[in-house]
């Protein structure tokens, strides 16, 4: 979970920095800024959901595997 938080902060900083640099270069337009904010939100939401799903599947698999191994060893 710590990795997801660090990646979130880094991506947010990168997007804000990119928007600021772009605003300096071409002039700040509210539509441009909103477009990048929406794209960043969608990408980060997908990344967080994917991370949670993968973590859940791995942990569930590990718990099942542990239960099977423990059952076999105990018997």
Secondary structure, DSSP 8 states (H G I E B T S, - for coil): -HHHHHHHHHHHHHHHHHHHHHHHHH---HHHHHHHHHHHHHHHHHHHHHHHHHHHHHHHHHHHHHHHHHHHHH-
